[in-house]
């Protein structure tokens, strides 16, 4: 049986293109990006924006650093925010102004990976880039189009990745030599009529929560691809999700107002939430 429920609006429509939510357990706050504005927003438990940090023209994704602060994917590379708020932008990974970073996560070794895409969504122009612990970068996967949701297994042996136009959620088996990624299986192929897979998160049972762009929903699948939960939203452009809250059982969902009529969709760009049965897996931090 599939558990179906509706999410409730947590915040005002505060973002043009909300993405990449991360629960900060130590401060009991939710952070997420307004990607095309280049901002990282912080919400308090009541859903009020208490901070908006500008990091450049693009703020694609971020994760907390073990030493404090954040690692951030900016337009064409990475940046480090110190505990004291000093932002250091690392050398660009590429020079092509038509390509930008999009979505990412840290692996179990504390390295931050982020995927890229062309602004015009040209096929095959995206890649997956890994920020190494010495500050260098490695490209582990090429030929992507819209590199989106990414999460790693607790044992570090595999990663779940979405390349949105494929309509697939894939599980990559990570190579022992840290080389390029090649070996994957398809966990689930999503019917385009229910939306396009975007950002995702995983829970402590290995369940995969997938935001459906154009689908007004988030779906949960088991590690074997069985649909167990459907969370409905009143806006179609659902971008990403994360699990957090005091017990890890609150699903936070970001949305986009890009290209929509705010009169017709007044809640587009808001953050939504709902309670779930299974707690989230801990957020993996960056060791750099």
C-alpha positions in Angstrom: 0.0 0.0 0.0 1.3 3.5 -0.9 1.0 6.1 1.8 -0.3 9.4 0.4 -0.3 12.7 2.2 -0.1 16.4 1.5 2.8 18.6 2.5 2.1 21.9 4.4 3.7 25.2 3.5 6.5 26.1 6.0 7.8 29.4 4.6 6.6 32.2 2.5 7.6 32.0 -1.2 11.1 33.3 -0.5 13.0 31.9 -3.4 13.0 32.2 -7.2 14.5 28.7 -7.5 14.8 27.0 -4.2 17.1 23.9 -4.2 19.4 21.8 -2.1 18.0 21.8 1.4 20.2 20.7 4.3 19.1 20.3 7.9 21.6 21.8 10.4 21.0 19.7 13.5 23.3 21.8 15.8 21.3 25.0 15.2 17.9 23.3 14.4 17.7 25.3 11.2 17.1 24.5 7.6 19.4 25.9 5.0 18.8 25.8 1.2 19.8 27.7 -1.9 18.1 30.2 -4.1 20.2 28.8 -6.9 19.9 31.4 -9.6 20.2 34.3 -7.1 23.4 33.0 -5.7 22.1 32.9 -2.2 22.0 30.5 0.7 19.0 31.0 2.9 18.5 29.9 6.6 15.1 29.2 8.0 14.3 29.1 11.7 11.9 26.3 13.0 8.9 28.6 12.3 9.9 29.0 8.7 11.1 32.5 8.9 14.2 33.5 6.9 16.8 34.6 9.4 19.8 34.8 7.1 20.4 35.2 3.3 24.1 34.8 2.3 25.2 35.8 -1.2 28.0 33.6 -2.5 28.1 34.7 -6.2 26.0 34.5 -9.3 25.1 30.9 -8.6 24.7 28.9 -5.3 24.2 25.4 -6.6 24.6 23.2 -3.5 26.5 23.1 -0.2 27.4 20.9 2.8 28.7 21.7 6.3 32.4 21.4 6.9 33.8 19.3 9.8 35.8 22.3 11.0 32.8 24.7 10.7 31.5 26.7 7.8 30.4 25.3 4.5 31.7 24.0 1.2 29.7 25.5 -1.7 29.3 24.7 -5.4 29.3 28.1 -7.2 28.8 28.7 -10.9 32.0 27.0 -12.3 33.6 25.4 -9.3 33.8 25.4 -5.5 34.1 27.8 -2.6 34.8 27.4 1.1 33.1 29.4 3.8 35.0 29.5 7.1 33.4 29.3 10.5 34.0 33.0 10.8 32.1 33.7 7.6 35.1 34.3 5.2 34.4 33.1 1.7 37.3 31.7 -0.4 36.6 30.8 -4.0 38.7 28.0 -5.4 40.1 28.0 -9.0 37.4 27.4 -11.7 37.0 23.8 -12.7 36.1 24.9 -16.3 35.9 28.2 -18.2 32.9 27.6 -20.4 30.3 30.2 -19.3 27.5 28.2 -20.8 27.8 25.5 -18.1 27.1 25.8 -14.4 27.1 23.6 -11.3 23.7 22.1 -10.2 23.5 19.6 -7.4 25.8 17.7 -5.1 26.6 15.9 -1.8 29.6 14.6 0.2 30.8 11.1 0.2 31.8 9.0 3.2 35.4 10.2 2.9 34.3 13.8 3.3 34.8 14.8 -0.3 32.3 17.1 -1.9 30.9 16.1 -5.3 28.7 18.3 -7.5 27.3 17.8 -11.0 27.0 20.3 -13.8 24.7 21.1 -16.6 24.5 23.6 -19.5 22.2 26.6 -19.0 20.3 25.6 -22.1 20.2 22.0 -20.9 22.1 20.7 -24.0 22.4 16.9 -23.9 25.7 15.4 -22.6 27.4 18.7 -21.5 27.2 17.9 -17.8 29.7 16.1 -15.6 30.2 15.1 -12.0 33.1 16.7 -10.3 34.8 15.7 -7.0 36.5 18.2 -4.7 39.5 16.3 -3.2 40.7 16.8 0.3 43.8 18.6 -1.1 41.7 21.2 -2.9 42.2 19.7 -6.4 39.3 18.4 -8.5 38.6 15.2 -10.3 35.9 14.5 -12.9 34.3 11.1 -12.2 31.5 11.0 -14.7 31.0 12.7 -18.1 28.2 12.8 -20.6 25.4 13.9 -18.2 22.7 16.4 -19.2 21.2 17.6 -15.9 23.2 16.1 -13.0 20.8 16.2 -10.1 20.1 14.4 -6.8 23.1 12.6 -5.3 23.5 10.5 -2.1 26.0 8.0 -0.9 25.4 4.7 0.9 26.6 4.5 4.6 29.3 2.0 3.7 30.7 4.2 0.9 30.3 1.4 -1.7 27.7 3.0 -3.9 25.9 6.3 -4.8 22.5 7.1 -6.0 22.4 9.7 -8.8 19.8 11.3 -11.0 20.5 12.6 -14.6 17.0 14.1 -14.9 16.2 13.6 -18.7 16.9 9.9 -18.4 13.9 9.6 -16.0 16.0 7.2 -14.0 17.3 6.9 -10.4 20.6 5.1 -10.8 22.8 3.3 -8.3 26.5 3.5 -9.1 28.9 1.0 -7.7 32.0 3.1 -6.8 35.3 1.8 -8.1 38.0 0.7 -5.6 40.6 2.8 -7.3 38.6 6.1 -7.0 38.5 6.3 -10.8 35.7 7.2 -13.1 32.2 5.9 -12.5 30.9 3.4 -15.0 29.0 0.5 -13.3 25.4 1.2 -12.4 21.9 -0.3 -12.3 18.6 1.5 -12.6 16.7 1.5 -9.3 13.5 3.0 -10.8 12.5 4.5 -14.0 9.9 7.2 -13.5 7.0 7.6 -15.9 7.3 11.2 -17.4 3.6 11.7 -16.9 4.2 11.8 -13.1 7.1 14.2 -13.3 10.9 14.4 -13.9 13.2 13.2 -11.1 15.2 16.1 -9.5 16.8 16.3 -6.1 16.7 13.5 -3.6 17.6 12.3 -0.1 17.9 8.9 1.6 16.5 7.7 4.9 18.0 5.3 7.5 16.3 2.3 5.9 17.8 3.1 2.5 14.6 4.6 1.2 15.0 7.2 -1.5 12.9 10.3 -1.5 12.8 11.9 -5.0 11.4 15.4 -5.8 9.4 15.4 -9.1 9.8 18.5 -11.2 6.5 19.1 -13.0 4.9 16.5 -10.9 3.7 18.4 -7.8 5.1 15.6 -5.6 7.8 13.8 -3.8 7.9 10.0 -4.1 9.7 7.5 -1.7 11.0 4.3 -3.2 12.6 1.4 -1.4 16.2 0.6 -2.3 14.7 -1.9 -4.8 12.6 0.7 -6.5 9.2 0.0 -4.9 7.0 3.0 -4.4 5.9 3.4 -0.8 5.0 7.1 -0.2 3.6 10.0 -2.2 3.7 13.5 -0.8 1.6 16.0 -2.8 2.3 19.7 -3.1 0.2 22.5 -4.5 2.9 23.7 -6.9 4.3 21.7 -9.8 8.0 22.6 -9.8 9.2 20.5 -6.9 13.0 20.6 -6.8 14.6 18.8 -3.8 14.1 17.4 -0.3 15.9 16.5 2.9 15.0 14.9 6.2 15.6 16.6 9.5 13.8 18.1 12.4 14.2 17.2 16.1 13.8 13.4 15.4 14.9 13.3 11.8 11.4 12.6 10.7 10.4 15.8 9.0 10.7 16.0 5.2 11.6 19.5 4.0 10.8 20.2 0.4 12.0 23.1 -1.8 10.2 24.5 -4.8 10.8 26.9 -7.7 8.9 29.9 -9.0 11.0 30.1 -12.2 8.9 31.0 -15.2 5.6 30.7 -13.3 2.7 33.1 -12.8 2.8 33.9 -9.1 -0.9 34.9 -9.3 -1.8 31.3 -10.4 0.9 29.7 -8.2 1.2 32.0 -5.1 3.1 29.3 -3.1 5.8 28.7 -5.8 9.2 29.2 -4.2 8.1 28.3 -0.7 9.5 25.5 1.4 7.1 22.8 2.4 7.2 20.0 5.1 5.5 16.9 6.3 6.1 14.2 8.9 7.4 10.8 7.8 7.7 7.4 9.5 11.4 6.8 8.9 14.2 9.1 10.1 16.8 10.5 7.7 20.3 9.3 7.3 22.9 11.7 8.8 24.2 14.5 6.5 27.7 13.6 5.4 30.0 16.7 6.0 33.0 17.9 4.1 36.4 17.1 5.6 38.2 19.9 3.7 
